[in-house]
Amino acid sequence: MVKILIQPFLFLLSLPYGLVNVLRNYLYDKGYIKSTKFAHPVISVGNLSVGGTGKTPHIEYLIALLQPMYSVATLSRGYGRKTSGLRFADSESTSLTIGDEPMMYHRKYPMVTVSVSENRLIAIPEILANSPANQVILLDDAYQHRSVRAGLSILLTAYDKPFYEDYVMPAGMLREPKSEYKRADIIIVTKCKNEMTEAERKAMLQKIQAYSYQHVYFSSFTYGTIYGMFVKEFMPMDALKNVSVILFTAIANDEAMITYLKGKVKEVYPLKFGDHHYFDRFDIESLNNTFNNIQEEQKMILTTEKDATRIVLLREIILEKKLPIYILPVKVSFSEKDKKSFEADVLDYMDHTLQKINNRNEATDESMHTFNV
């Protein structure tokens, strides 16, 4: 009854927020507010909703795809960091200085230039000046940052909460009206079921109503081999059948991980905090109490790679209490057909953009040669 009374009130509150966003996007669309497009390859990954669509693993997928062929940089806001301005990841960086997701990229992909800044428009020229060999910049969570117009825009939407069934905040979780999906070049429906049928795909495609210039793909999560956070130990999932697991996380949505673990471990005990939460000694005490209260002899603590960048800040107390914390990596997976087409879209964009830059440089060189003669 209370929910029925509250819902219309929330829709009323959504109206001014939605109207402000409509006006803002109109001004950008009509050119009254300038949106800068760089000649340099820039790929944006973002969403219409507030968190929970899997941006981080999709950025990682792009890094893994592009890094063997190109020099890659990532640019994030650095949500939750205790610093400001443009910063580049280095050997002294922690999640406190650059944020948890950038810190994870830096730890896993040391050859990638990882940077954070609140102002992407200012940061991109700085990145290019700092790393002249860079060939592509990946913008993390930048769909709403319209001061920069990415050369390739990828919009993510979760299978269990697609944008077309959602509403603008606070009635729903959308940051801007659902009609703004039109700005995307590629739409990826994330967190799909592994057994998703062709009929289910077609039904979602019909509801998304993609424009002729948009390609739609479907991705799911897969999980890698568990490894120790402070010990060099790897553990296959089939070794955990009789193990009780505390899932210790501070991410937007841990339901996919819980679903994955159920049936593979003896019992799952979720211990969840708010997204990007910085753990403190009291949280570790709570974790320690929960761990000690589990009666089973075989037990362990699992977390994500993103959470691990914040948990590591409390290394001393964790080692003091001898808490066995392990990390469960998450990866993005596409069907063979979608994988081939999606990667072709990205690589075609790279080839086309870099070829245009080369042609322009050759024309400039030729012009200078003619002038000198």
C-alpha positions, -999 to 999 in steps of 0.1 A, spaced: 0 0 0 28 24 9 46 16 -24 14 24 -44 12 58 -27 49 66 -31 53 56 -67 32 85 -82 51 110 -60 84 97 -73 72 101 -109 64 137 -101 99 142 -87 113 127 -118 97 153 -141 120 183 -133 151 161 -133 140 146 -167 132 180 -182 166 194 -172 183 165 -190 160 169 -220 170 206 -223 206 198 -217 207 172 -245 187 194 -268 213 222 -264 241 197 -272 222 182 -301 216 216 -317 251 228 -311 242 256 -287 266 239 -262 298 227 -279 307 190 -280 342 183 -291 351 153 -312 388 145 -314 405 132 -345 423 107 -322 404 74 -316 382 77 -285 359 49 -274 333 55 -247 317 28 -226 287 39 -204 251 34 -196 219 53 -190 213 39 -155 231 43 -122 257 15 -120 253 -22 -122 256 -29 -159 292 -42 -160 312 -13 -174 345 -24 -158 347 -59 -173 337 -45 -207 365 -19 -205 388 -48 -197 375 -67 -227 384 -38 -249 418 -35 -233 425 -72 -240 412 -68 -276 432 -37 -284 464 -39 -264 481 -65 -286 478 -42 -316 476 -6 -302 489 16 -275 460 20 -251 450 45 -225 420 46 -201 404 77 -187 380 75 -158 366 100 -134 382 80 -105 350 78 -85 357 77 -47 393 88 -49 406 113 -23 424 134 -49 413 158 -76 424 169 -111 443 149 -137 464 121 -124 483 92 -141 487 59 -124 522 50 -113 540 28 -88 528 50 -59 491 49 -68 464 33 -47 426 32 -49 427 63 -27 446 84 -52 430 72 -85 399 52 -76 393 14 -74 385 7 -111 415 26 -125 437 10 -99 425 -24 -110 433 -16 -147 468 -4 -136 475 -35 -116 463 -59 -143 475 -41 -174 508 -23 -165 514 -14 -202 482 6 -204 483 44 -196 457 47 -168 445 82 -160 417 99 -140 401 133 -143 368 150 -136 372 169 -169 376 146 -199 378 175 -224 409 189 -207 424 155 -199 424 140 -234 450 165 -248 471 161 -217 471 123 -221 482 127 -258 509 151 -247 520 127 -219 519 96 -241 525 107 -277 526 70 -289 490 65 -277 466 52 -304 433 50 -285 417 63 -254 390 43 -236 365 65 -217 351 48 -187 315 57 -177 313 88 -200 279 85 -218 266 115 -200 298 136 -205 287 153 -237 315 179 -237 334 151 -255 319 132 -284 335 98 -286 343 84 -321 327 51 -310 300 51 -283 291 19 -265 260 18 -244 254 -10 -218 221 -21 -205 215 -50 -181 194 -80 -192 174 -80 -159 168 -42 -160 169 -29 -196 167 8 -201 134 6 -220 117 -8 -188 132 18 -165 124 54 -155 143 85 -148 155 90 -111 141 89 -85 111 69 -99 137 46 -116 175 43 -120 180 62 -153 203 92 -153 186 106 -184 155 98 -205 155 64 -222 152 80 -256 189 91 -253 199 55 -263 198 70 -298 233 85 -292 250 51 -290 267 34 -320 267 0 -302 243 -13 -276 253 -43 -255 227 -61 -233 249 -73 -204 246 -100 -177 226 -123 -200 217 -158 -192 241 -183 -207 212 -203 -220 195 -173 -236 174 -185 -265 171 -170 -300 135 -161 -293 145 -142 -262 172 -123 -282 146 -114 -308 121 -102 -282 147 -79 -267 158 -66 -301 122 -57 -309 118 -38 -276 151 -19 -279 141 -7 -314 177 0 -325 182 26 -353 197 15 -386 231 28 -376 232 9 -343 244 -27 -337 231 -46 -307 250 -74 -290 244 -97 -260 271 -105 -234 273 -125 -202 296 -129 -173 321 -157 -169 344 -163 -139 381 -171 -139 402 -191 -115 401 -180 -79 434 -168 -65 447 -158 -31 448 -121 -23 479 -123 -1 492 -158 -10 502 -172 -44 475 -199 -45 450 -208 -72 419 -227 -66 396 -243 -92 359 -238 -86 352 -276 -84 374 -277 -53 349 -256 -34 319 -281 -33 322 -285 5 334 -250 13 312 -223 29 319 -189 13 315 -153 26 310 -130 -4 326 -98 8 318 -70 -17 311 -33 -22 298 -34 -58 265 -21 -73 251 -56 -78 264 -89 -64 234 -110 -75 251 -125 -105 280 -137 -84 257 -151 -57 238 -170 -84 270 -183 -99 283 -195 -65 251 -212 -54 253 -249 -63 291 -247 -67 299 -241 -30 283 -255 2 268 -222 14 270 -185 4 270 -158 31 268 -123 14 284 -95 33 275 -65 12 284 -28 14 275 2 -8 292 5 -42 328 18 -40 327 17 -2 361 21 15 364 -6 41 376 3 76 388 -16 107 352 -20 119 342 -37 86 371 -61 89 361 -68 125 326 -76 112 340 -98 85 362 -116 111 332 -121 134 311 -135 105 339 -158 95 344 -171 131 306 -177 135 305 -201 106 307 -235 122 319 -254 91 356 -263 91 360 -256 54 354 -219 49 368 -189 30 362 -153 20 357 -143 -17 358 -108 -31 361 -91 -65 392 -77 -81 377 -42 -79 370 -46 -41 405 -60 -36 420 -26 -46 403 -12 -15 406 -41 8 444 -42 3 446 -8 22 439 -28 53 465 -55 47 480 -54 82 448 -61 101 437 -88 76 470 -106 80 469 -101 117 436 -119 119 447 -145 93 416 -140 72 417 -162 41 406 -138 14 405 -149 -22 396 -131 -54 371 -142 -80 378 -126 -114 349 -117 -136 351 -116 -174 328 -107 -203 318 -134 -228 300 -131 -261 285 -158 -283 309 -167 -312 287 -148 -336 284 -117 -315 321 -118 -305 332 -118 -341 308 -89 -351 315 -68 -321 353 -70 -323 350 -63 -361 331 -31 -353 357 -19 -329 387 -28 -350 371 -14 -382 366 19 -362 403 18 -352 415 11 -387 393 38 -403 401 65 -378 439 59 -378 439 57 -416 422 92 -417 449 105 -394 476 90 -416 461 105 -447 458 139 -431 495 137 -420 506 127 -454 487 155 -470 503 179 -445 538 166 -452 532 169 -490 519 205 -485 550 214 -465 573 198 -491 556 218 -519 560 250 -499 597 244 -492 604 237 -528 
